[in-house]
Amino acid sequence: MTLQTKFIDEYLTDLNGTRAAVAAGYSKRTARTQAAQILAKRNIQEEITRRRAELAASQETVTPEEILQRLTSIIWGDIRAMCTWNAGAFLNPSVDLSDAAGYAIQEIVSRPGKEGPHVRMKLCDRLAAIGQVIKILGMNRGLEPEEPVDWVNVGRSFADALKIDGIVKRQNPPHIVIPAKAGI
């Protein structure tokens, strides 16, 4: 088996070229460059495309519509569909959850406690889901700034604006002062 064949095998596991190059036997020092050079070759691209098509045909695959449906379920997931609370918080029975609510849950952990089980629910990252939908639908085109942002000067401008408004004390280093409300 050639190094390039090993590279393709590894690359197809997670589409990470640098990791695939190291796993195939290339030097860690040059792995990133080697991966870029290998992936630029037409025959490698064709083989990756062919093998991905074989893989998709051999298994039950997810359609783009299903991916978007699950991502939008994460974005619009409402915690009120998953639990109720008044004096305490209670998870709704899993059989009562809609598919959309189930997709929005990343993990549920239950631990014993003095007053009964302590349950923690973590929802999927909505901002990451929004970012994926934006990429899938191509909505990110035209959103990139025309010129690179000079974050150093933006920060200085913001600090200067705070000084003008009297929010930042003129000390070194500056401290933000939040005015106290009367009666507090």
Buried (B, 14 or more C-beta within 10 A) or exposed (E): EEEBEBBBBBBBEEEEBBBBBBBBEBEEEEBBEBBEEBBEEEEBEEBBEEBEEEEEEEEEEEEEEEEBBBBBBBBEBEBEBBBEEEEEEEBEEEEEBEEBBBBBBEEEEEEEEEEEEEBEBEBBEBEEBBEBBEEEEEEEEEEEEEEEEEEEEEEEEEEEEBEEEEBBEEEEEEEEEEEEEEEE
